[in-house]
Amino acid sequence: MSIAARLEGDHAVAPVAGVPVGPAVLRAEGISKRYGTVTVLSDVTLDILPGEIHAIIGENGAGKSTFMRLLSGYVEPTEGTLSMAGGRVHFTKPDQAQAAGIALVHQEILLAEALTVTDNLFLGRELTRGGIVDDVRMRRVAAAKLAELGCEVSPTALVGAISLADRQLVQIARALLDEHKVVIFDEPTAVLTGEEVERLLAVIFELKARGIAVLYISHRLDEVQRLADKVTVLRDGKMVGTYPGHMLTQTEMARVMVGRELAALYPQRQAVRTDQPMLSVRNAVVPGFAQDVSFTVHKGEILGFAGMIGAGRTELFEGILGLRPGTAVIELNGSPIQIHSQREAVDAGIGYLTEDRKGKGLLLQERLGPNLTLSALASFHPGIILRRAREAEALTQAVADYDIRLKSLGVKAGQLSGGNQQKLLLAKVLLTNPSVVIIDEPTRGIDIANKAQIYSFIQDLVGQGKACIVISSEMQELIGICDRVLVMREGVISGEVWGETMTESNIALLATSERAHVAQGGTQ
C-alpha cells in the first residue's frame, strides 16, 4: 500500500502502546501566525501527552521553530489558543511559559561567552544562602547535571573557551535544571558526537519515564525513528498529519515532509578525479590539535575528512588557512605557497566554509548583499566607491544559481532558514572563484531537500575542475559523496578508505581504535 493511501489525512491517531493515556499536558488548537500578509503557520492543532516523545518534522521553513517558539512564549499566536491542565493559557514572554512548566532548548547557542559554565546555568535564577549567592552549591549542582549529559567541562570554565558541542550540552543542562511538564528540543544533536548523542537520547528516555512530555525537532530522521511515539509533519506552515512513530520509515518521513517522491539523496558519481595534485599539505602541525598531518587532494576529487569531534579536523584546517597558529608545507597547483591569514588563502585560490555559519560565516544582522560580497570586497567596492548596482546584480544571480529561498532581497541573513543560510555562505565563498573548496559540516542543521541540493553543488564543483575537501561528522554523508576518506584520531591521520572499504564500520574503527587497521581496496 502506498504512503499516501496509508497516511494521507490521518489526523486522528490512536494511542501508541506503552505511552500513558490521559488528558493532554499541553494542547494547541487552531494555532496560526502571520507577519503582515505572510502566513508562516496555519491552523495547527496538537495534543501533547505526559510521558510521550512527540517529534515535529518538516523541511526548513515548514514552521517547526515558529510553532515551538509559540508554545514557549517567545512569539504570540495571531489566532488559536493554548491550554494546560484543561485551562487556557496565554504567554507573552518566555518566563511565563517556564513558570507554567515549559522549557525550550534552542537550536542556536544562547549563552554568555564571558561568563563561566555555572554562571550560565544559573543566570537569573541564582541559588542563595542567607541572602548571599551560594557559588559552592551552584558549582556542585552544575557538575552533577553536566555529568548526567556526559559533559566533562569544568563548571568554572569560561563558555567562550569551550567547544561548540560542549556549549550545546551546557545549554541543555540549563534547560533541565528545573523540573518541567514539557521539554522542547530544537535540533539538539546538530553539533554533538555519536557518544554525546547517545547520552542525550538516554536522558530524553528518562524524561519520558518520569512522565514528562518531550517535543523533539530534528532533521536526523534516524533519531526521530528511535525516539518518537508520535510524529507530526508540517509542510509550508500547515499540518500534514500526526502518525504513530512506528508507522513511518525514514524514507516515508522524507516523502511526507516534501510532499513528493524524493530523487536519490546523493548525486550519481561522476568519474572526474584526475592525477593532477591541486593542494598538497605536508607535516602540518597545529599545537594542541594536530601533529604531522600530510595529504593531497587532486583536481576533480572530493576528499573527505572523518573522525570524532575532538579529533582535530576543524583545527587542522584552521591552522593551514591561518585562522589559528600552525605550520605546514603547502603546495597549490605544484607551486609552494605560504598562508598566514584567511585573506591570503582566498587570494591564493582556496575557499573555506566554516562549520559555524551563524557565528563565523555570516553577519546575521546584515543584509544579504554585503554578506555575499564580503570575501570579494575589492571587486565590488574599490576604494571609496560603493558599487551597489554590481552587488545587487551578484545577489540576484546567486539567489537564482543556488536556489536561495527568501521573501525579498532586502531581508537580513539571520532571517533565512538554516539551509538557505548555508547556500548563501556557499555562494559567498565561490564568488572568489577558488580552485580548492574546503567545506566543514556542509549540511549541519538543514533539511533533506537542501541537503540534496548541497550535495549536487559539491558535485558540480569538481565537475568544473575544482578540488573539494569535505569535513563531516556524518559518515553516510562522506560515503555518499566522497571519492576517498581520510580518518583522524587524536590529531593524526589514522587511516584512509576508498572503494569497497569506504564503509561506516571501517571509518568508525579508524576513528576510535588505537590499533585499528583497515584493509584498503578499490581503485584510488
SULWOSUL-V971134 format. One record per residue. N is the residue number from 1. SS is DSSP state (2 for helix, 1 for strand, 0 for the rest). OMEGA is omega in radians with two decimals (none if undefined). D_FIRST is the distance of its C-alpha to the first C-alpha in whole Angstrom. Layout:
BEGIN
n = <N,N>
ss = <SS,SS>
omega = <OMEGA,OMEGA>
d_first = <D_FIRST,D_FIRST>
END
This chain:
BEGIN
n = <1,2,3,4,5,6,7,8,9,10,11,12,13,14,15,16,17,18,19,20,21,22,23,24,25,26,27,28,29,30,31,32,33,34,35,36,37,38,39,40,41,42,43,44,45,46,47,48,49,50,51,52,53,54,55,56,57,58,59,60,61,62,63,64,65,66,67,68,69,70,71,72,73,74,75,76,77,78,79,80,81,82,83,84,85,86,87,88,89,90,91,92,93,94,95,96,97,98,99,100,101,102,103,104,105,106,107,108,109,110,111,112,113,114,115,116,117,118,119,120,121,122,123,124,125,126,127,128,129,130,131,132,133,134,135,136,137,138,139,140,141,142,143,144,145,146,147,148,149,150,151,152,153,154,155,156,157,158,159,160,161,162,163,164,165,166,167,168,169,170,171,172,173,174,175,176,177,178,179,180,181,182,183,184,185,186,187,188,189,190,191,192,193,194,195,196,197,198,199,200,201,202,203,204,205,206,207,208,209,210,211,212,213,214,215,216,217,218,219,220,221,222,223,224,225,226,227,228,229,230,231,232,233,234,235,236,237,238,239,240,241,242,243,244,245,246,247,248,249,250,251,252,253,254,255,256,257,258,259,260,261,262,263,264,265,266,267,268,269,270,271,272,273,274,275,276,277,278,279,280,281,282,283,284,285,286,287,288,289,290,291,292,293,294,295,296,297,298,299,300,301,302,303,304,305,306,307,308,309,310,311,312,313,314,315,316,317,318,319,320,321,322,323,324,325,326,327,328,329,330,331,332,333,334,335,336,337,338,339,340,341,342,343,344,345,346,347,348,349,350,351,352,353,354,355,356,357,358,359,360,361,362,363,364,365,366,367,368,369,370,371,372,373,374,375,376,377,378,379,380,381,382,383,384,385,386,387,388,389,390,391,392,393,394,395,396,397,398,399,400,401,402,403,404,405,406,407,408,409,410,411,412,413,414,415,416,417,418,419,420,421,422,423,424,425,426,427,428,429,430,431,432,433,434,435,436,437,438,439,440,441,442,443,444,445,446,447,448,449,450,451,452,453,454,455,456,457,458,459,460,461,462,463,464,465,466,467,468,469,470,471,472,473,474,475,476,477,478,479,480,481,482,483,484,485,486,487,488,489,490,491,492,493,494,495,496,497,498,499,500,501,502,503,504,505,506,507,508,509,510,511,512,513,514,515,516,517,518,519,520,521,522,523,524>
ss = <0,0,2,2,2,2,2,0,0,0,0,0,0,0,0,0,0,0,0,0,0,0,0,1,1,1,1,1,1,1,1,1,1,1,1,0,0,1,1,1,1,1,1,1,1,1,1,1,1,0,0,0,1,1,1,1,1,0,0,0,0,0,0,2,2,2,2,2,2,2,2,0,0,0,0,0,0,0,1,1,1,1,1,1,0,0,1,1,1,0,0,0,0,2,2,2,2,2,2,2,0,1,1,1,1,0,0,0,0,0,0,0,0,0,0,1,2,2,2,2,2,2,0,0,0,0,0,1,1,0,0,1,1,0,2,2,2,2,2,2,2,2,2,2,2,2,2,2,0,0,0,0,0,0,0,0,0,1,2,2,2,0,0,2,2,2,2,2,2,2,2,2,2,2,2,2,0,0,0,0,0,1,1,1,1,1,0,0,0,0,0,0,0,2,2,2,2,2,2,2,2,2,2,2,2,2,2,2,2,0,0,0,1,1,1,1,1,0,0,0,2,2,2,2,2,2,2,0,0,1,1,1,1,1,1,0,0,1,1,1,1,1,1,1,2,2,2,0,0,2,2,2,2,2,2,2,2,2,0,0,0,0,0,0,0,0,0,0,0,0,0,0,0,0,0,0,1,1,1,1,1,1,1,1,1,1,0,0,0,1,1,1,1,1,1,1,1,1,0,0,0,1,1,1,1,1,0,0,0,0,0,0,2,2,2,2,2,2,2,2,0,0,0,0,0,0,1,1,1,1,1,1,0,0,1,1,1,0,0,0,0,2,2,2,2,2,2,2,0,1,1,1,1,0,0,0,2,2,2,2,2,0,0,0,0,0,1,2,2,2,2,2,2,2,2,2,2,2,2,2,0,0,0,0,0,0,0,2,2,2,2,2,2,2,2,2,2,2,2,2,2,0,0,0,0,0,0,0,0,0,0,1,2,2,2,0,0,2,2,2,2,2,2,2,2,2,2,2,2,2,0,0,0,0,0,1,1,1,1,1,0,0,0,0,0,0,0,2,2,2,2,2,2,2,2,2,2,2,2,2,2,2,2,0,0,0,1,1,1,1,1,0,0,0,2,2,2,2,2,2,2,0,0,1,1,1,1,1,1,0,0,1,1,1,1,1,1,1,2,2,2,0,0,2,2,2,2,2,2,2,2,2,0,0,0,0,0,0,0,0,0,0,0,0>
omega = <-3.07,3.10,-3.13,-3.12,-3.10,-2.91,-2.97,3.07,-3.08,-3.10,3.14,-3.02,3.10,3.10,-3.14,-3.12,3.09,3.14,3.14,3.13,-3.13,-3.13,-3.13,3.04,3.11,3.11,3.01,-3.06,3.08,-3.05,3.06,3.08,3.09,2.97,-3.03,3.14,-3.08,3.10,-3.12,3.11,-3.01,2.92,3.12,3.10,-3.02,3.00,3.12,-3.04,3.05,3.12,-3.10,3.00,-3.02,-3.12,3.04,-3.10,-3.14,3.11,2.98,-3.11,-3.13,3.13,-3.06,-3.09,3.07,3.13,3.13,3.14,3.04,-3.12,-3.02,2.96,3.12,-3.12,3.07,3.13,3.02,3.10,3.06,-3.06,3.00,3.12,3.03,-3.12,3.07,-3.12,3.14,3.02,3.10,-3.10,3.06,3.07,-3.05,-3.12,-3.13,3.11,3.12,3.11,3.11,3.08,3.14,3.13,3.11,2.99,-3.01,3.00,3.10,3.09,-3.09,-3.13,3.10,-3.03,-3.09,-3.14,3.11,3.08,3.14,3.13,3.14,-3.14,-3.01,-3.09,-3.14,3.13,-3.07,3.07,-3.11,3.07,-3.08,3.12,-3.13,3.14,-3.09,-3.08,-3.10,3.14,-3.13,3.10,-3.14,3.12,3.14,-3.14,-3.14,-3.12,3.10,3.13,3.10,-3.11,-3.13,-3.14,-3.01,-3.13,3.12,3.09,-3.12,-3.14,3.03,-3.12,-3.14,-3.10,-3.11,-3.06,3.11,3.14,3.13,3.09,3.11,3.12,3.08,3.14,3.09,3.12,3.12,-3.12,-3.05,-3.14,-3.13,3.07,-3.13,3.04,-3.14,3.05,-3.10,3.11,3.13,-3.13,-3.01,-3.01,-3.03,-3.08,-3.07,3.04,3.12,-3.13,3.12,3.08,-3.12,3.13,3.14,3.13,3.09,3.09,-3.14,3.08,3.10,3.07,3.11,-3.10,3.13,3.09,3.13,3.09,3.14,2.96,-2.98,3.07,3.10,2.98,-3.13,-3.00,3.07,3.09,3.10,-3.11,-3.14,-2.96,-2.74,2.90,3.07,3.11,3.02,-3.09,3.02,3.09,3.14,3.08,-3.11,-3.12,3.11,-3.13,3.05,-3.01,3.00,-3.06,-3.08,-3.03,-3.04,2.92,3.11,3.12,3.14,3.06,-3.12,-3.14,-3.11,-3.14,-3.04,3.08,3.14,3.06,3.10,2.96,3.11,-3.08,-3.11,-3.12,3.12,-3.11,3.03,-3.11,-3.10,3.13,3.11,3.08,-3.10,3.11,3.07,3.13,3.08,3.12,-3.13,3.00,3.12,3.11,3.02,-3.00,3.12,-3.04,-3.07,-3.05,3.01,3.14,3.11,3.09,3.07,3.01,-3.01,3.07,3.13,-3.08,2.94,-3.11,-3.12,3.00,-3.13,3.10,3.09,3.01,-3.03,3.14,3.09,-3.07,-3.13,-3.12,3.09,-3.09,3.02,3.08,3.13,-3.03,3.07,3.14,3.03,-3.11,3.13,3.09,3.11,2.99,-2.99,3.00,3.08,-3.08,3.05,-3.12,3.12,3.09,3.03,-3.12,3.12,-3.12,3.11,3.09,3.10,3.10,3.12,-3.13,3.13,3.13,3.11,3.09,-3.08,3.03,-3.13,3.06,-3.07,-3.06,-3.12,-3.07,-3.02,-3.01,-3.03,2.99,-2.93,-3.12,-3.13,3.11,-3.08,-3.09,3.10,3.07,-3.11,-2.95,-3.02,-3.10,-3.12,-2.97,-3.08,-3.13,-3.04,-3.12,3.13,3.14,-3.12,-3.10,3.13,-3.10,-3.09,-3.10,3.11,3.11,3.13,3.11,3.12,3.13,3.11,3.13,-3.14,3.11,3.13,-3.06,-3.03,3.06,3.12,-3.08,-3.12,-3.14,3.10,3.13,-3.09,-3.11,3.06,-3.09,-3.12,3.12,3.10,3.02,-3.12,-3.13,-3.14,3.00,-3.12,3.11,3.05,3.12,3.10,3.12,3.12,-3.11,-3.07,3.12,3.12,3.12,3.13,3.06,3.08,-3.13,3.13,-3.06,-3.12,-3.11,-2.99,-3.04,-3.13,3.03,3.10,-2.99,-3.00,-3.10,3.10,3.05,-3.13,3.12,3.14,3.12,3.12,3.10,3.13,3.10,3.11,-3.13,-3.12,3.04,3.09,3.12,3.09,2.98,-3.07,3.05,-3.12,3.05,-3.07,3.03,3.12,-3.07,-3.11,3.08,3.13,3.13,-3.07,-3.02,-2.98,3.02,3.04,-3.05,2.97,-3.09,3.11,3.04,3.10,2.99,3.10,3.05,-3.08,3.12,-3.11,3.09,3.04,3.10,-3.05,-3.12,3.12,-3.12,3.13,-3.10,3.13,3.11,3.14,3.13,3.14,-3.09,-2.98,-3.01,-3.10,-3.10,-3.10,3.01,3.14,3.08,-3.09,-3.10,-3.10,-3.12,-3.09,none>
d_first = <0,4,7,8,6,7,10,12,15,15,19,20,19,20,22,21,23,26,27,30,29,32,33,32,35,34,32,32,31,31,32,33,35,37,40,42,40,37,34,33,31,30,29,28,27,27,28,29,30,33,32,28,27,25,24,24,23,23,25,28,30,27,29,29,32,34,32,33,37,36,36,39,41,42,40,41,38,39,37,36,37,36,37,38,39,39,41,41,42,43,43,45,46,44,47,46,42,44,46,43,42,39,39,38,38,38,36,40,43,45,48,52,53,56,56,55,52,53,55,51,50,52,53,54,54,56,57,61,64,67,66,66,62,62,61,61,58,56,56,55,52,51,51,50,47,46,47,44,42,43,45,49,50,54,54,57,55,55,52,53,53,50,47,44,42,45,45,41,42,45,43,41,44,45,42,42,46,46,43,41,38,36,36,34,33,33,32,34,33,34,37,37,37,35,37,38,34,34,37,36,32,34,36,33,32,36,36,32,34,37,35,35,32,31,29,28,28,27,26,25,22,23,25,23,20,23,25,23,22,21,20,21,20,23,23,26,27,25,22,19,18,19,16,17,18,16,13,13,14,16,14,12,15,17,14,15,18,19,17,16,15,18,20,21,23,26,28,29,32,35,38,41,42,46,49,51,51,51,51,53,54,56,57,56,57,56,58,56,52,53,55,56,53,53,50,49,47,47,46,43,42,39,41,39,41,39,41,40,42,45,46,48,45,46,49,50,49,51,54,54,53,56,54,56,59,58,59,58,59,57,57,55,55,58,60,61,60,61,59,60,58,54,56,58,54,53,56,56,52,50,48,46,43,44,41,43,42,43,46,47,45,46,48,46,48,49,48,46,48,51,48,47,50,52,52,53,56,59,57,56,59,62,65,65,63,60,58,55,54,54,52,50,49,48,45,44,43,42,39,38,38,36,34,36,34,37,38,42,44,46,44,45,43,42,40,38,34,34,33,35,38,37,37,40,42,40,42,45,46,45,47,50,49,49,49,47,44,44,41,41,37,36,32,33,32,30,26,24,24,28,28,27,29,32,31,31,35,36,35,37,40,40,40,43,45,45,44,42,42,39,40,36,36,32,32,29,30,33,31,29,32,35,37,39,39,43,42,45,46,49,50,50,48,47,45,43,40,38,36,35,36,35,32,32,34,37,37,37,39,42,41,42,44,48,48,45,45,42,43,42,41,39,41,43>
END
